[in-house]
């Protein structure tokens, strides 16, 4: 194979990294190179991958693979051993040089590094850790680093990754053990969860050590995350929600990311011929938020699914749940608890907080609520105010049709 330039490698390995959805920087502690003689990098400024912090800041990350060579043969992966794709491989120093060069040009604020497995899991993981070590120790890099770790690697090497990275992640790949066995024969569900459990223990130990020792080494302060592929196997949304809930409970994950399966060149015959609708991925993220921020239990989210076990595509899961449990509505916005208000379709967390604050000073009318939501039409059937009562609206048989977003077929050459 002809020798490749760094730019040619970057083109190949940046494109190969696009299938990983778990590229986010939320949750990291803020660091700055101000006050450091040789430090470089920051996670404080406003920004080639864009992630968003909890406060809405857009953070740009260099998102690449160390290599797309791989000794594994996962059916759904474009970089699998049997795939006929152009291969490339960075050295750790080349990734370091790229990261610093992009940072100095104000293109990025951090690095997201993943890799195919070359030679062995331990060898690859050592190379990934070496990138982070050089950045932190030799260049005093203060920017954000997210390392994708390899569950088959020794626990001590993965631990070293957490000492340098802001966040580490291990992909569970598929929602069910059966799907993983069928589509990723080189991977083992128990081994993946064992590695996630070890990271959870390391996070707990680091947190306890920080309480007792001021200068205790930090360990992945932004926590760990994972990713599931949606639509590559027969798992339903109910299966996926159940799996995500168990992962949150068992491993204290910061995030579970969902990636809609995308057909790849020279695909295996066991894979679907087309990708699932992207709206399905969106509905799963909405269900995730219901569990994380709205107080829904996993079983309640599963109750929002249809007969086939999947969430409806035409309406969001919160509305789907409310339509199934209409006996709990309407609620009086001037008397309802926070938990009840969070169940109202169309009311977000911030809107509920404003309602709770406003009603301490005055009685709320429908117009007051309308100022706090993007769609009062969705809210009206489920609430009571001093000047509004839905009467029979909540029980209408065609309520779902009324509230579902209107679809419109666009014309390519319309004026």
N, C-alpha and C positions, 0 to 999 in steps of 0.2 A: 504493500500500500504506500502511495506517495506520501511524503511528509506533509503534514497539515500546518497551516499557520494558526496562531492563536485566534484570529478573527474567524477562520473557517471552523475551528472547534467550537467557538462561541455560538455560531449560527446553528450548528447541529445540536449542541447540548442545551442551549436555551429553548429551542423548539421541543426537544425531548422532555423538558421539565414542565411543559404546559399542562400535562395531564394530572399533575398533583394540585389539588384544590386547597390543601391545608396550609396555604401561605398567608398567614396573618400575623400581625405584630401586636395585637391587643394584649394588655396585661403586663407588658414589660415595665420595669422601673426606669425612670428617666435618668439619663447619664449625659454628661457633657465633657468635652475636652478642655473647657475653660479652666484655667488654673493649673493646667498640666503643661510642662515644658515640651514634651514630645508626643503627647496624646493626640489622637486624630479620631474624628467621628462624633456623632451625636444622635440621640433618639428624640431630641426635643424640637427640632425645626420642622418646617413644612417641606416636603420633598423639593425586564424592567416591568416589574410587577407591582401593582398597587394594592396595598392593604390598608385597613382603617383601624385606628385606635378607638377605645371606648368613647373618647370625647369628639370623635368625628374627624380627627386629623388624618390626612392622606399620607401614608408612608410608602415610599418607593423602595423596593428591594431588588437586588440582583438575584434572579431566580434561575439557577442552572443545575445541571447534573455534573458530578465529578467525571463520570463516564457513563455511556449507554451500553457498554459491553456488559453482559450478564450471563452467569452460569446457570440461572434458573430459567424455566420455560413456562411461565404463567400464561395461560391462553389469552387473557384479556390485555396483556402488556405489549405495547409496540416495540419495546426493547428486549423482548424475550429472546432466549438463545437461538430459537429457530427462525426468528424474524429476519427478513431480508432488507435491513435498513443500513444506511451508512453509519459507521461507528467512529467514535472519537473518544479521546481521553485527555483530561487535563492532569498536570502535575499539581500538587498542593501549592507550590510557589506560583504557578500561573494563575490559580484562582485568587490567591492573595493579591497579586499584582493587578488583576482585573478589578477586584473589589476596591482597592485603594485608588486606582485610576478613575473609576466611575464615581467614587465618592468625591474626589478632588474636583471633578467637573460638575458637582452638584446634581448628578443624575440619580443617585441613590442615597439611602440612609442606612442600609444594612444588607445582609446577605441571607438568602434561603438556599441551603445546599443539600441536595439529595444525590443518590447515585445508584446505578446498577451494581451488581455484585461481580467483581473481577477477582480472579484467583481464589479468594475465600472471603467469608463474611468478616473475619477478624482483620484481614489485610485491608479490605475496603474501609472498614470502620476506623482503622488506625489512620488511613489517609484523610478521611473526613475530619477527624479530631486534629490532625496536624495542621490543616488549614486554619481552624479556629485558634489553635495554640499560637501559630505564627502571628496572626492578626492581633491577638490579645497581648502576648508577651513581648514580641519583638517590635510591634508598631503601636502598642497601647491603644488599639482601636476601641472606641467607646460606642460604636454604632450597634445596631441590633443584629443578632445572629440567631437564626433558626436552623437547627441540624436535624435532618431526617435520620433516625438511627435504625440499625439492623437488628431485629430480635434474635437472629441466630448467632450474633457476635457475643463474645464473653462479656459478662456483666461489668467487669472492671473497666473495659474500654468504653462501654456506654456511659458509665459513671463519669469518666473523664470528659466525655462530650458535654455532660450537664454542667461541669465546672467552668466551661468556656462559653456555653450558649445561653441565650436568654430563654429560649424555648426549645424543647426536644419533642419529637413526635415519632410514633410507631404506627404504621398503617395496619389496621385489622383486615383490610382489603375487602372482604365480603361479609354480608350480614349473618350468614349461617355457616356452621361448620361443614355441612354437606356441600355447600357451594364452593367453599375454599378447597376442600378435598378434590372436588371435580375439576375446578378451573386452575388451581394453583397447587399441583401435587408436591412441589418442593417445600411448601410452607405448612406449618402446623399450628392450629388455633391455640393449643395449650401453651406452646412455646411463646407465641406472640403475647398472650395474656400474662404469662410468667414474666416476660421482660417489662411489660407495662406495670406489673405489680412491684417489681424491683425499683423502677423509677419513682413510683408513688412512695415507697419506703425511703428512698434517698431524699425526696422532697420534704418528707416529714422530719427526717433527721436533721436536714439543713435548717429547717425552720426552728426546731428546738435548740440547735446549737447557736443560732443567731440570737436567741433570747438570753442565753447564758454567756456567750462570748462575743464581744463587740466586733472582733475582726475575724469571726468564723467565715470560712469560704462560702460563697453563695453557690447555689445549685439551681439552675434553670428557673430564675425568679418568675418568669412568665408561664411556668407550668408545662404540662404536656398535653398534646392533642392527638387526634387520630383521624383517619379518613375511611369511608366506606364507598365502594362502587355501587351505584344504583342501576339496576336494569340488566346486568350481565347474567344473572341467574333468576330463578323463579321466586325469590324472596318478595313478599308483599310489604307494603308500607307498615302494616302492623308488626311484621317481623323486624323491620328496620327500627321502628320506634322502640320496640322492646329491647333490642340489642343496644341501642344508644343509651337507654335508661340504665341498663345494667353496667355499661361502661362508665357512665357518670358516677354511679353509686360505688362501684368497686374500685375505681382507679382515680377518682376525683379529677377527671379531665376538665381542662378549661373549655375545650370545644370538640365536638364531633363534626367533621366536615363531610359533605355528600358530593359525590362526583358522578354525574350521569354518564353511564357507559357510552363510549364513542367507538363506532366501528373503526377498525384499524386495517392497514394494508395486509394482504395475505392472511386474513383472519382464520382462526380455527373453525372447523365445522360445528363445534359445540356451542359457539357463540350466537346470539341473536343477529339477524341480518340488518336490523336498523336500531338506532339509538332510541331510548325512551324519550317522551316529550320533555323538554327542559322545564316545563311548568311543574312536573313531578318533583324534580330536585328542589324547586322553589317551595312547594307545599311541605316538603320534609323540613326545610329550614324554618318555615313558619311553625310547624309542630314542635320543633326544637325550642323555639322561643317561648311557646306556650308553657313548656315544662320548666324552662329556666327562669322566666320572668313573670309569668301570669298565674303560677300556682296550680297548673293542671297536673294531675298524676298521669303516668304513662297509660294506665287503663282507660282514663277519660279521653285521651287523645285517640286511642284505638277505637273508642266508641264512635268517633267521628268518621271512621272509615266506612266504605260501602260494602256490599255483599261479597265482593271479591277480595276484601282485605286491604284495598288501596284507598287513599284519600281522594275525595272528589277533585277533579281538575278545574271545574268551572267556578268553584267558590273556595274560600280559604277555610282551613280546619276549624277555626274559632266559630265562624258562621255555621259550618256544618254541624258542630256540636250543639250550638244554640237551637238550631232548627229541629234537632232530634230531642231536645229536652225543653220544649216550649213551656212546660208547666212551671219552670223556674222564672219565667218572665211574664209581664214586664216588672221591672224593679223601679222603685222611687229613687231618683238620683239625689234627693235631699235627705234620704234616710238610710240608704243602702250602705253596707260595709264596703271597705276597700276591695275585699275578695269578691263580692258580688259585682261591683262595678267593673272589675277586670274581666268579667265574663261577658260583658256586653259587646257584641260585634261593632267594630268601628271606633271603640274607645281604646286608645293606647295607654301605656304606663304614665306618660307625661300628662295626658288629658285627665286621667283619673286623679293624679296628684293635684292638678289645678281645680278640679271639681271639689275635692275634699277641702282645699284651702279656701275656695270661694264661698262655699256654703256655710262657713263659720260666721260670715258677715252678712249674708243675705240669702233669701230663698231663690233658687235657680229656676229660670224659665227655659223653654225650648230654644229660644234665640241665644241664650247664654251657652248652652251646650253646643249649639251649632258653631260657635266661634272657636271651639276647642277640637273640632274634628274635621277631616277632609270630606266626609260624606255623612251628613245628617240623615240622608235617606236610609242608610243601613242601620243607623242607631234608633230611629223613631219607633219601629215596631217593638222594641225591647225595653223602653223606658217610660217612666211617668214623671212629669214635672208639674208645677203649679198650674200651667195653662195647657197641658197636653196629656191626653190619655189615649192609647192606641185602640181601645174598645175591641173590635173583632179583628183588627189588622194582624195581630200576632198569630192568630189561628187560621189565617187564610191558606187554603190548599196550594195556591200559586205563589206563596211568599218567596220561595226559593227562586223562581223565575223572575220575580220582581227585583230581587236583590243581587242576582248574579250579574257580573260585569257584562255589558253589551259587547258582542263580538261584531267586527266589521271586516268584510272582505275588501282589501285595498286593491286598486287597479294600478298596474305597473306604469301605464302611460296616462294616468288621470291628470287633468289640468290642475 
